[in-house]
Amino acid sequence: MKQIPRKIYYDKGTGTVLLDTGESVGSVFEETIEQGLESYSVLIGRAPETVGCVRLEYGQYSEYFAQGYAYRVNAETGNVEWEIPPVEESEN
């Protein structure tokens, strides 16, 4: 089966996530970034030079996504940054 990895489209100026495509498996095709800009309603009308896209490997960060951790994209580096709460130490 074909595995399509997650793409995260973000605002290049702020790093704000505009769209997370999620992952897909099966009889699907992977759209290009240009196709994404033309087909996702949240991206239509945005100037292409203001939108960045991070393409993750299939399964990359799957545990973090499953846990529902908040994230953003660093506008300078294009890397995903996670807001992972610190582990609380138990009092004994």
LODO-566766 format. One record per atom (N, C-alpha, C): y, x, z; residue number from 0; atom name. Coordinates in nm, 2 decimals, m for minus. Layout:
% residues N
+--------+--------+--------+-----+----+
!     py !     px !     pz !   i ! at !
+--------+--------+--------+-----+----+
!      Y !      X !      Z ! NUM ! CA !
...
+--------+--------+--------+-----+----+
//
This chain:
% residues 92
+--------+--------+--------+-----+----+
!     py !     px !     pz !   i ! at !
+--------+--------+--------+-----+----+
!  m0.12 !   0.08 !   0.00 !   0 !  N !
!   0.00 !   0.00 !   0.00 !   0 ! CA !
!   0.12 !   0.09 !   0.00 !   0 !  C !
!   0.22 !   0.04 !  m0.07 !   1 !  N !
!   0.35 !   0.11 !  m0.08 !   1 ! CA !
!   0.43 !   0.09 !   0.05 !   1 !  C !
!   0.48 !   0.20 !   0.11 !   2 !  N !
!   0.57 !   0.20 !   0.23 !   2 ! CA !
!   0.71 !   0.23 !   0.19 !   2 !  C !
!   0.80 !   0.13 !   0.22 !   3 !  N !
!   0.94 !   0.15 !   0.19 !   3 ! CA !
!   1.01 !   0.18 !   0.33 !   3 !  C !
!   1.08 !   0.29 !   0.34 !   4 !  N !
!   1.14 !   0.33 !   0.46 !   4 ! CA !
!   1.27 !   0.25 !   0.49 !   4 !  C !
!   1.31 !   0.26 !   0.61 !   5 !  N !
!   1.44 !   0.19 !   0.66 !   5 ! CA !
!   1.56 !   0.27 !   0.60 !   5 !  C !
!   1.66 !   0.19 !   0.56 !   6 !  N !
!   1.79 !   0.25 !   0.52 !   6 ! CA !
!   1.89 !   0.19 !   0.61 !   6 !  C !
!   1.98 !   0.27 !   0.66 !   7 !  N !
!   2.09 !   0.23 !   0.74 !   7 ! CA !
!   2.22 !   0.25 !   0.67 !   7 !  C !
!   2.29 !   0.15 !   0.63 !   8 !  N !
!   2.42 !   0.16 !   0.56 !   8 ! CA !
!   2.53 !   0.16 !   0.67 !   8 !  C !
!   2.63 !   0.24 !   0.66 !   9 !  N !
!   2.73 !   0.25 !   0.76 !   9 ! CA !
!   2.87 !   0.28 !   0.71 !   9 !  C !
!   2.97 !   0.25 !   0.79 !  10 !  N !
!   3.11 !   0.28 !   0.75 !  10 ! CA !
!   3.13 !   0.43 !   0.77 !  10 !  C !
!   3.17 !   0.49 !   0.66 !  11 !  N !
!   3.19 !   0.64 !   0.67 !  11 ! CA !
!   3.30 !   0.68 !   0.76 !  11 !  C !
!   3.40 !   0.59 !   0.78 !  12 !  N !
!   3.51 !   0.62 !   0.86 !  12 ! CA !
!   3.48 !   0.62 !   1.01 !  12 !  C !
!   3.40 !   0.52 !   1.05 !  13 !  N !
!   3.38 !   0.49 !   1.19 !  13 ! CA !
!   3.23 !   0.52 !   1.24 !  13 !  C !
!   3.14 !   0.52 !   1.15 !  14 !  N !
!   3.00 !   0.53 !   1.19 !  14 ! CA !
!   2.94 !   0.40 !   1.22 !  14 !  C !
!   3.01 !   0.29 !   1.22 !  15 !  N !
!   2.96 !   0.16 !   1.25 !  15 ! CA !
!   2.85 !   0.12 !   1.15 !  15 !  C !
!   2.74 !   0.07 !   1.21 !  16 !  N !
!   2.63 !   0.03 !   1.12 !  16 ! CA !
!   2.67 !  m0.11 !   1.06 !  16 !  C !
!   2.66 !  m0.11 !   0.92 !  17 !  N !
!   2.69 !  m0.23 !   0.85 !  17 ! CA !
!   2.56 !  m0.31 !   0.82 !  17 !  C !
!   2.45 !  m0.24 !   0.79 !  18 !  N !
!   2.32 !  m0.30 !   0.75 !  18 ! CA !
!   2.21 !  m0.21 !   0.78 !  18 !  C !
!   2.10 !  m0.27 !   0.84 !  19 !  N !
!   1.98 !  m0.20 !   0.86 !  19 ! CA !
!   1.87 !  m0.27 !   0.78 !  19 !  C !
!   1.82 !  m0.21 !   0.68 !  20 !  N !
!   1.72 !  m0.28 !   0.59 !  20 ! CA !
!   1.59 !  m0.30 !   0.66 !  20 !  C !
!   1.55 !  m0.23 !   0.76 !  21 !  N !
!   1.42 !  m0.23 !   0.82 !  21 ! CA !
!   1.32 !  m0.17 !   0.72 !  21 !  C !
!   1.19 !  m0.17 !   0.76 !  22 !  N !
!   1.09 !  m0.11 !   0.68 !  22 ! CA !
!   1.01 !  m0.22 !   0.61 !  22 !  C !
!   0.95 !  m0.19 !   0.50 !  23 !  N !
!   0.86 !  m0.29 !   0.42 !  23 ! CA !
!   0.73 !  m0.22 !   0.38 !  23 !  C !
!   0.63 !  m0.30 !   0.37 !  24 !  N !
!   0.50 !  m0.25 !   0.32 !  24 ! CA !
!   0.45 !  m0.35 !   0.22 !  24 !  C !
!   0.39 !  m0.30 !   0.11 !  25 !  N !
!   0.32 !  m0.39 !   0.02 !  25 ! CA !
!   0.38 !  m0.39 !  m0.12 !  25 !  C !
!   0.38 !  m0.50 !  m0.19 !  26 !  N !
!   0.43 !  m0.51 !  m0.33 !  26 ! CA !
!   0.58 !  m0.52 !  m0.33 !  26 !  C !
!   0.65 !  m0.42 !  m0.29 !  27 !  N !
!   0.80 !  m0.43 !  m0.28 !  27 ! CA !
!   0.85 !  m0.30 !  m0.35 !  27 !  C !
!   0.98 !  m0.31 !  m0.39 !  28 !  N !
!   1.04 !  m0.19 !  m0.45 !  28 ! CA !
!   1.15 !  m0.14 !  m0.36 !  28 !  C !
!   1.18 !  m0.01 !  m0.37 !  29 !  N !
!   1.29 !   0.05 !  m0.30 !  29 ! CA !
!   1.41 !   0.05 !  m0.38 !  29 !  C !
!   1.52 !  m0.02 !  m0.34 !  30 !  N !
!   1.64 !  m0.03 !  m0.42 !  30 ! CA !
!   1.71 !   0.10 !  m0.40 !  30 !  C !
!   1.79 !   0.14 !  m0.50 !  31 !  N !
!   1.88 !   0.25 !  m0.49 !  31 ! CA !
!   2.00 !   0.21 !  m0.40 !  31 !  C !
!   2.08 !   0.31 !  m0.36 !  32 !  N !
!   2.20 !   0.28 !  m0.28 !  32 ! CA !
!   2.29 !   0.20 !  m0.36 !  32 !  C !
!   2.31 !   0.23 !  m0.49 !  33 !  N !
!   2.39 !   0.15 !  m0.58 !  33 ! CA !
!   2.35 !   0.00 !  m0.58 !  33 !  C !
!   2.22 !  m0.02 !  m0.59 !  34 !  N !
!   2.17 !  m0.16 !  m0.60 !  34 ! CA !
!   2.19 !  m0.23 !  m0.47 !  34 !  C !
!   2.18 !  m0.15 !  m0.36 !  35 !  N !
!   2.21 !  m0.21 !  m0.22 !  35 ! CA !
!   2.35 !  m0.26 !  m0.21 !  35 !  C !
!   2.44 !  m0.18 !  m0.26 !  36 !  N !
!   2.59 !  m0.21 !  m0.26 !  36 ! CA !
!   2.62 !  m0.34 !  m0.34 !  36 !  C !
!   2.53 !  m0.37 !  m0.44 !  37 !  N !
!   2.55 !  m0.48 !  m0.52 !  37 ! CA !
!   2.47 !  m0.61 !  m0.48 !  37 !  C !
!   2.38 !  m0.59 !  m0.39 !  38 !  N !
!   2.29 !  m0.70 !  m0.36 !  38 ! CA !
!   2.30 !  m0.75 !  m0.21 !  38 !  C !
!   2.34 !  m0.67 !  m0.12 !  39 !  N !
!   2.35 !  m0.72 !   0.02 !  39 ! CA !
!   2.49 !  m0.77 !   0.04 !  39 !  C !
!   2.50 !  m0.90 !   0.09 !  40 !  N !
!   2.63 !  m0.97 !   0.10 !  40 ! CA !
!   2.73 !  m0.89 !   0.19 !  40 !  C !
!   2.68 !  m0.83 !   0.29 !  41 !  N !
!   2.77 !  m0.75 !   0.38 !  41 ! CA !
!   2.83 !  m0.63 !   0.32 !  41 !  C !
!   2.77 !  m0.58 !   0.21 !  42 !  N !
!   2.82 !  m0.46 !   0.14 !  42 ! CA !
!   2.90 !  m0.50 !   0.01 !  42 !  C !
!   2.88 !  m0.62 !  m0.04 !  43 !  N !
!   2.95 !  m0.65 !  m0.17 !  43 ! CA !
!   3.10 !  m0.65 !  m0.14 !  43 !  C !
!   3.17 !  m0.59 !  m0.23 !  44 !  N !
!   3.31 !  m0.59 !  m0.22 !  44 ! CA !
!   3.37 !  m0.47 !  m0.15 !  44 !  C !
!   3.28 !  m0.39 !  m0.08 !  45 !  N !
!   3.33 !  m0.27 !  m0.01 !  45 ! CA !
!   3.34 !  m0.16 !  m0.12 !  45 !  C !
!   3.44 !  m0.08 !  m0.10 !  46 !  N !
!   3.45 !   0.04 !  m0.19 !  46 ! CA !
!   3.33 !   0.13 !  m0.16 !  46 !  C !
!   3.26 !   0.17 !  m0.27 !  47 !  N !
!   3.14 !   0.25 !  m0.25 !  47 ! CA !
!   3.17 !   0.38 !  m0.17 !  47 !  C !
!   3.29 !   0.44 !  m0.19 !  48 !  N !
!   3.31 !   0.57 !  m0.12 !  48 ! CA !
!   3.33 !   0.55 !   0.03 !  48 !  C !
!   3.34 !   0.43 !   0.08 !  49 !  N !
!   3.36 !   0.40 !   0.22 !  49 ! CA !
!   3.22 !   0.37 !   0.29 !  49 !  C !
!   3.12 !   0.37 !   0.21 !  50 !  N !
!   2.99 !   0.33 !   0.27 !  50 ! CA !
!   2.89 !   0.45 !   0.26 !  50 !  C !
!   2.83 !   0.49 !   0.37 !  51 !  N !
!   2.73 !   0.59 !   0.37 !  51 ! CA !
!   2.59 !   0.52 !   0.39 !  51 !  C !
!   2.49 !   0.60 !   0.36 !  52 !  N !
!   2.35 !   0.55 !   0.38 !  52 ! CA !
!   2.26 !   0.66 !   0.43 !  52 !  C !
!   2.19 !   0.63 !   0.54 !  53 !  N !
!   2.09 !   0.72 !   0.59 !  53 ! CA !
!   1.96 !   0.66 !   0.56 !  53 !  C !
!   1.87 !   0.74 !   0.49 !  54 !  N !
!   1.74 !   0.69 !   0.45 !  54 ! CA !
!   1.64 !   0.76 !   0.55 !  54 !  C !
!   1.58 !   0.69 !   0.63 !  55 !  N !
!   1.48 !   0.75 !   0.73 !  55 ! CA !
!   1.35 !   0.76 !   0.67 !  55 !  C !
!   1.26 !   0.84 !   0.72 !  56 !  N !
!   1.12 !   0.85 !   0.68 !  56 ! CA !
!   1.05 !   0.72 !   0.73 !  56 !  C !
!   0.95 !   0.68 !   0.67 !  57 !  N !
!   0.88 !   0.56 !   0.71 !  57 ! CA !
!   0.82 !   0.59 !   0.85 !  57 !  C !
!   0.85 !   0.50 !   0.95 !  58 !  N !
!   0.81 !   0.52 !   1.09 !  58 ! CA !
!   0.90 !   0.60 !   1.17 !  58 !  C !
!   1.00 !   0.67 !   1.11 !  59 !  N !
!   1.09 !   0.75 !   1.19 !  59 ! CA !
!   1.16 !   0.67 !   1.29 !  59 !  C !
!   1.17 !   0.71 !   1.42 !  60 !  N !
!   1.23 !   0.65 !   1.53 !  60 ! CA !
!   1.17 !   0.51 !   1.56 !  60 !  C !
!   1.05 !   0.48 !   1.51 !  61 !  N !
!   1.00 !   0.35 !   1.53 !  61 ! CA !
!   0.99 !   0.30 !   1.68 !  61 !  C !
!   0.97 !   0.40 !   1.77 !  62 !  N !
!   0.96 !   0.36 !   1.91 !  62 ! CA !
!   1.10 !   0.32 !   1.96 !  62 !  C !
!   1.20 !   0.39 !   1.92 !  63 !  N !
!   1.34 !   0.35 !   1.96 !  63 ! CA !
!   1.38 !   0.22 !   1.91 !  63 !  C !
!   1.35 !   0.19 !   1.78 !  64 !  N !
!   1.38 !   0.06 !   1.72 !  64 ! CA !
!   1.30 !  m0.05 !   1.80 !  64 !  C !
!   1.17 !  m0.03 !   1.83 !  65 !  N !
!   1.09 !  m0.12 !   1.90 !  65 ! CA !
!   1.15 !  m0.15 !   2.04 !  65 !  C !
!   1.20 !  m0.05 !   2.10 !  66 !  N !
!   1.26 !  m0.07 !   2.24 !  66 ! CA !
!   1.40 !  m0.14 !   2.23 !  66 !  C !
!   1.45 !  m0.15 !   2.11 !  67 !  N !
!   1.58 !  m0.22 !   2.10 !  67 ! CA !
!   1.70 !  m0.13 !   2.14 !  67 !  C !
!   1.69 !   0.00 !   2.14 !  68 !  N !
!   1.80 !   0.09 !   2.17 !  68 ! CA !
!   1.91 !   0.07 !   2.07 !  68 !  C !
!   2.04 !   0.07 !   2.13 !  69 !  N !
!   2.15 !   0.07 !   2.04 !  69 ! CA !
!   2.17 !   0.20 !   1.97 !  69 !  C !
!   2.23 !   0.20 !   1.85 !  70 !  N !
!   2.25 !   0.32 !   1.78 !  70 ! CA !
!   2.37 !   0.31 !   1.69 !  70 !  C !
!   2.42 !   0.42 !   1.64 !  71 !  N !
!   2.53 !   0.43 !   1.55 !  71 ! CA !
!   2.50 !   0.55 !   1.46 !  71 !  C !
!   2.58 !   0.57 !   1.36 !  72 !  N !
!   2.57 !   0.68 !   1.28 !  72 ! CA !
!   2.70 !   0.77 !   1.30 !  72 !  C !
!   2.67 !   0.90 !   1.32 !  73 !  N !
!   2.79 !   0.99 !   1.34 !  73 ! CA !
!   2.85 !   1.00 !   1.21 !  73 !  C !
!   2.98 !   0.96 !   1.20 !  74 !  N !
!   3.05 !   0.96 !   1.07 !  74 ! CA !
!   3.07 !   1.10 !   1.01 !  74 !  C !
!   3.07 !   1.20 !   1.10 !  75 !  N !
!   3.09 !   1.34 !   1.05 !  75 ! CA !
!   2.97 !   1.40 !   1.00 !  75 !  C !
!   2.85 !   1.38 !   1.07 !  76 !  N !
!   2.73 !   1.44 !   1.03 !  76 ! CA !
!   2.63 !   1.35 !   0.95 !  76 !  C !
!   2.65 !   1.22 !   0.96 !  77 !  N !
!   2.56 !   1.13 !   0.90 !  77 ! CA !
!   2.42 !   1.12 !   0.97 !  77 !  C !
!   2.42 !   1.16 !   1.10 !  78 !  N !
!   2.30 !   1.15 !   1.18 !  78 ! CA !
!   2.30 !   1.03 !   1.26 !  78 !  C !
!   2.18 !   0.97 !   1.29 !  79 !  N !
!   2.17 !   0.86 !   1.38 !  79 ! CA !
!   2.18 !   0.91 !   1.52 !  79 !  C !
!   2.27 !   0.84 !   1.60 !  80 !  N !
!   2.28 !   0.87 !   1.74 !  80 ! CA !
!   2.24 !   0.75 !   1.82 !  80 !  C !
!   2.16 !   0.77 !   1.92 !  81 !  N !
!   2.10 !   0.67 !   2.01 !  81 ! CA !
!   2.17 !   0.66 !   2.14 !  81 !  C !
!   2.18 !   0.54 !   2.19 !  82 !  N !
!   2.23 !   0.51 !   2.32 !  82 ! CA !
!   2.11 !   0.48 !   2.41 !  82 !  C !
!   2.05 !   0.58 !   2.46 !  83 !  N !
!   1.93 !   0.57 !   2.54 !  83 ! CA !
!   1.97 !   0.58 !   2.69 !  83 !  C !
!   1.94 !   0.47 !   2.77 !  84 !  N !
!   1.97 !   0.47 !   2.91 !  84 ! CA !
!   1.89 !   0.58 !   2.98 !  84 !  C !
!   1.96 !   0.64 !   3.08 !  85 !  N !
!   1.89 !   0.74 !   3.16 !  85 ! CA !
!   1.77 !   0.68 !   3.23 !  85 !  C !
!   1.67 !   0.76 !   3.25 !  86 !  N !
!   1.55 !   0.72 !   3.33 !  86 ! CA !
!   1.59 !   0.72 !   3.48 !  86 !  C !
!   1.57 !   0.60 !   3.54 !  87 !  N !
!   1.60 !   0.59 !   3.69 !  87 ! CA !
!   1.49 !   0.66 !   3.77 !  87 !  C !
!   1.54 !   0.74 !   3.87 !  88 !  N !
!   1.44 !   0.80 !   3.95 !  88 ! CA !
!   1.41 !   0.70 !   4.07 !  88 !  C !
!   1.28 !   0.69 !   4.10 !  89 !  N !
!   1.24 !   0.60 !   4.21 !  89 ! CA !
!   1.27 !   0.67 !   4.34 !  89 !  C !
!   1.31 !   0.58 !   4.43 !  90 !  N !
!   1.34 !   0.63 !   4.57 !  90 ! CA !
!   1.21 !   0.63 !   4.65 !  90 !  C !
!   1.17 !   0.74 !   4.71 !  91 !  N !
!   1.06 !   0.74 !   4.80 !  91 ! CA !
!   1.09 !   0.81 !   4.93 !  91 !  C !
+--------+--------+--------+-----+----+
//
